[in-house]
């Protein structure tokens, strides 16, 4: 039986319903029987999938999109105060609910596993969701990307587990009360919301503080995650599991990672028992994600030997080194990486997959002016791992331009680091540019959190003709 739907969520209207986080909550509510409606800036496959669940989806934002019986309006931090639907809701006195509060309400009464960290959240949440589903546990889940198998980012399940991606960008993850929390890494990011790394730590500490007595915190090997573990280690009733490749400093020991082209074989020692399984995406960081998922699932009561076997069923998630296709002997792969650490990890993984005989060509689109201002130099240095790169203009998302901050910050740093980079200001020119560069055997990586992902099919089409 589905948990009760909060009154404000019985007939909700989502502003920006096509977003990764918003659409997931909308899908779960629709599956639980709510009368869901919403609006988005453009038509999309996500909008179509929501309509298939019975939701009403308007394209464009207008005050009249709010139905007379709307019980609540759901917003994310990306929705501006001058949005006409938000203004209308406030005028009518309709409750306005933040996305994080809506997700927290969906978890209420279920056993939550919340996956947090500056990088790797979507992949690790997806691994857990797929493995638990494979074992017949029928979990509910809300993820920031579409699973390659089910093809969706969220689902209401009949089981008692709820796996959720916990977003730190706007501190919204502090609303959740997880039985098991997983923190993969902690780094400075989201510069519009955090002034310092210390503020980031304080935010993660507030997240961990919501774990009830007897709950578990799983942390990765990243220095920031280990620092967080040290800060909260004195709390009574909190079990802490450290995952990593160092046997001496890890409670869950990643004993071996053996790459096999676009996959890896991983051996993990957990509670004295050894478990070996295959990870279907390349790179050491994805192996770490899988080991962390194994640790978290085991502390939620799932048999680790069964869970390890089930993790092999994970076949990827949209935009996380996702193979988009092959044409003229050239493979095109999509990456969501937009922070220098993520970029380096994915580029190293693809560099290893390419070997010595194939070239790696990258189309990179910076995401956010604030992030480029703070981390643009590091982004440029990361591109030195590619053979050649095209750098697009900054994707602004929710931000207004910052004077003097352009993608030139990245191209100049990349050139100084010895990278071969070319600035491209018109995305429409990219397919032709790649066609002129690529040769059979090359790997092309479209990289960034914006609409650079749309270029993959266009590049393949141009290569094919």
N, C-alpha and C positions, 0 to 999 in steps of 0.2 A: 504494500500500500504506500502511495507517495506521501511524503510529509505534507503537512498543511501549507497552503499558500498564504503568505501574509496579505492582509487586506489591501495594502497599497499595490500589491503585485497581481491582483486578480484580473485586472484589465489594464496592464501597463502600456505606456508609450515610450519607446526608446529613441532618444535623439542620437543619431549616429549608429543605428542598429546594425550596419554592415561591418563595424569594427570587430577585430578578433575577440576582444574581451566581451564587448556588448552582445555580439551575436550568440556567443556561447550561453550566456545567461538567458537570453530570449528563447533559445532552442529548448533549454531545460524547462523553463516555465511553460512553453507551449506543450511539451511532452507531459507535463504534470496537469494540464488541463486549463491553463490560464488563457484568456483571450488577449493575445499579443498583437501589438501594432508598433509602428515606428517609422522613421524616415532616415534616408541616407543621401549623401551628395550625388551618388551615381549608381547606375544599375550594375549588378554583379552576380556571380554565381552564388554568393552568400545570400543575397536578397532572394534569389530563386529558391534556394534550399529552405529559407524561412517560410516563404509562401507555401511550399510543399507541406509544411507542418501546420498550415492553417493561419499563419500570421499575415497581417495586412502591412505591406511595406510601400511607403510613398517615396518617390524620388524627388529630391529637393526639400528644402525646409520652408514651411509656411505655417502660420498660426492656425489656419483652418484644418490642418492635419490632425489636430487633437480632437478625438471623438467626444461626444457629449458625456459618455459614461466612463471616461478615462479615470482610473483609480489612483494612478501615480505616474510620474514622469521620471525615467531613469536617465542619468547623465554620467559622462566620464569627465575627467579633469581637462579633456581636450575641448569640451563645449564651452564657448564663450558666453558671457552674460547677455550679449545683445542678440543671441539666437532667438528668432521670432517665436519658436515653439516654447522655449524656456520662459520667455517674457510672458507669453499667454498663460502658461501654467501658473505662474506666480500671480498674475492678475486674477485668475479664477480661484486661487487658493488651493490648487491641486498639489498634493505632497510631491516634493522633488527628492528623489533618492539617488545617492551616489552609487555608481557601479559596484564598489567594494561592499557597501551595505547590502545591496541586493544579493551579491554572491555569498556573503556571510549568512544571510537569511536562508539561502538554499542549502547550506551546509548544516544548519541547525538540526539537531537530532540524529545526525549521522557521524560516523567516525572519520575525521578529516585527516588527510595527509597533504600538507602544504609544502610546495617546492619553491624555494626562494634562492636569490643570488643574482649578482650582476649579469652573469652569463649562464646559459645552459638550462634555464628553467623549462622552456617549451619542450626541448628534447627529453629531459628527464621525466617530466610529468607525462609525456607521451609514452615513454617506455613503461612506466608503471601502469598507465591506463590499459595499454595493449596486453601486458603480461597478466594483469588481474582479470581482464576479460577472457583471455585465453584459458585461464584456470577455472572459468565458469563462475567467478565471484560476482559478476554483473555490477561493477562499480558505476557510480556516477562520476563524471569528470568534466572539467572546464579547463581548456588549454588555449594558448595563444597562437595556435596554428592548426592546420587540418592534418589529421593522421592519414598516412598513405593508404592504409587498409580500409577503415570505415569511411574515410573521406570527409570527416567532420571534426569540429573542434570541441564539441560538447555533447553530452548525452545524459539522460536520466536513466539510472539503472535501478533494479529492484534490490540490490545488495546494500549492506550497511556501510560501505566504504565510499568516501568522496575524495577524489584526487584533484587538487586544484593548483594551478600556477599562481603563485603569490607575488604580486607586482610591488616592488619597492619604490618605483619611480615617483609616486606622489604620496608615499607613506600609507597607501590604502591597505597594505597587507597587515597592518596593525589591528585591523578589525577582526581577523580570523582567530579561531580557537582550535588549533590542530592537535590531535593526539600525537602525531609525529610531524615534526618540522624538519625540512632538509634545507641547509644553506650551503650551496656549492662554492661560492666565492663572495668576497666583499671588496669592491673597488669604487673609486670616485667616478660617478657618472650622474646624469640628470642635473646638470649644473644650474638649470633654472629653478630647481627646487631645493638643492643642497649647496651650502656655501663651503663645506669642507668635508674631508674624509671623516672627521670626528662626528659630524652630524649624521653621516651614513651609519657609522657604528651605533650611535644612539638610536637610530631608527630600527636597525636590526635587533638591538637589545630589547626594544619595546615589543617587537614581533615575537621574540623568544619568550618574553615574559607572559605571553598569552597561553603558552603550553601549560596544560593543567598538571597538577602534582601526579607523578607517575608516568608522565609523557616522556618522549624521546626527542633529542636534537641530534640530527646527523649532519656532520660537516665534512666538506671536501678537504683536499690537501692544500689548497690555495692559502697563502700566508694570511690573507684577510679573514678567511673562514676560521683558521686556527686561532687568530687573535680574538675573534668573537667568542670562540669556545672558551678561551682563557678568561675572558671577561665575565662569563656567566657560569663558570664551573663550580662556584661555591653555592649555587642555589639548591636548597634541599628538594629532593623528589624529582630532580631532572637527570635523566640518563643521557649521557653524551657518547656518541659513537664517532670516532675519527676515521675517515676513509682515505687511504693513500698507498703509495708504492713503497714507503719506508716501513719495514716490519717493526722497527723499534718504536716509532711514533704513531702507529695506526692500530686501531681496534679492529678494523676491517682492512685486511692487507691485500692489495692488488699485486699478486705474486708475479704475474707474467702477462704481457700484452704482445701478441704476435700478429703483425699486419699481414693481410692477404689481399693485395690490391685494394678494392673498394670495401673490404670488410676487415674485421679483426677478431682474433680468438683471445678471450680474456679468461684468466684464472684468478679467482678470488678466494681468500681464506676468511671464513666468517664463523665465529664461535667454534673454532678448531676444526671445521670441516672445509674441504676444498671443493670449489664449484667451477666448472669450465663451461663457457657458452660463447656463442658467436654474436658479435655486434655488427649490424648490417650497414653501418656507415664507417668510413675510415677516420683515423686520427685518435691520438692518445686521449684528447679531452672527451670524446664520445665514449671511450672505454671507461673513463672515470665517472661519467654520467651514469652508465649502466651499473657500475659497482655501487654507486650511491643509491640508485633505485633499489638494488638488491637489499642493501642494508635497511632502507626505510621500510620496504615491504615486509621484511622479516620482523621488524619491531611492531608492525601492525598485526602480527600473528600469522603471517603466511609462511608456509614451509619453505625455507630458502632453497632446498634442492629442487622443488617443483617450480619455484619462482625463477631460478636460474634457467631451467629448460624453457620456461614460458617467455623469457626475455628474448630468446632467439626469434620469436614470432614478430618482433618489432621490425618493420621494414622502412621506417623513416617518417618524417613529418615535413609538410610543405615548407620550402625555403631553407631547410637545414641540410645543405649539400645535397639537394634534390636534383636528380638527373632529369632534365627536361626533354632530352632526346639526342639523336645523333644524325648528322647529315654530312655528306662528303667526307666521311671519316673523322669528323670533328664532334666531340661530345660537348654539350652545353649543360652546365650545372648551375644551380641557383643557390645563393647563400644570403642569409639574413644578417650576416655579420656587419656591425656598424660601429663598434667600439674597437680600439686598437688591439686589445687582448683577443677578442673574438676573431678579428681579421687575421691576426698572426696564427691563431690556432687552425682556422680553416685553410689558410694558405699553406701552412706547413703540411697539413693532411693531404691537400691536393698536390703539393710538390712531391710528397712521397708516393702518391698514387701515380703520378706522371712518370716517375723514374727518371732515367737519364736520357731517354730517347724522345720524349714528348715535351712540348712546350706548354707553359701555362699562361694564358692570356686573360686579363681581368678587365671587366667593366665595373668601375666603382662609382657609386653615387653617395656622397656624404649625406648624413641625416642630421638635421637641426643646425642652426647657426651657432647656438651656444656650445654644442658639443664640438663643432669644428673649431671654434675660438679656443677652447681649452685643450683639445686633443688632436688638432689637425696635423701638427708636426709628427706625432706618433703614428697617425694614420699613413702619412706619406712614407715613413720609414718601413712600415709593414709591407707596403707595395713593392719594396725591393725584393721580396720573395718571388714575385712574378717575373716572367720573361719580358712582358710588355703590358702596359695598362692604359686604359682610357679612363679619364676622370671627368665625371659630369658635374653640372652645377649642383649646389646644395639643395636638397629636398627640404622645404621649410616645415612641413607638417603643421603644427599648431603655432609656430613662432613667426614673429615679424623679423625682417632683416636686421642685422647688426652692422652699422657702418664700417666699412673696411674689411669685413669678413666674407671671403669668397672661397671657392675651391682652389684658388691659387695658393692658399696657405699649404694645401696638401701637395700640389704638384711641385712647388718649390722645395719642400722638404724631401719629397721623393727623389727629385733630381739630385739634391745634395747627398742623398744616401746611395746614389749610383743606379737608381731605378730608371727604366725607360718608360716615360709617361707622356701622354698627350692629352691636353684639355679638349673636351668636346662640349660645346654649349647647346647644341641642338640634338636631342635624343634620336631624332629621326635619321641622323647621319650614322648612328652606331652600326646597324647591320651591314651597311656597305663598307664601313671602315674595317670591321672584323673580317668580312669576306676577303678584303684585300690583304689582311695579315695572316689569316689562318691557313694551315696546310694539314693534310691528312695525319691523324694521330694526335693533334693538339687538343688540349682541354681549354674550354672557354668558361670562365666563372663570372656570372653577373652577381654583384655583391652590394648590399645595402638594405636598409629597412624601408625605403620608399618605393616608388613605382618602377624602379629599375627592373624588377621581376618581370614586367610586361615585355621586356626586350628579348627574353629567351626565345619565345616562339617566332618572333620576327627575325632574329638571327638565324634560326634553323631554316626558316622559309627562304631566306636570302642565300644561305649556303647550298640549299637543295636546288636552287635555280641559277 
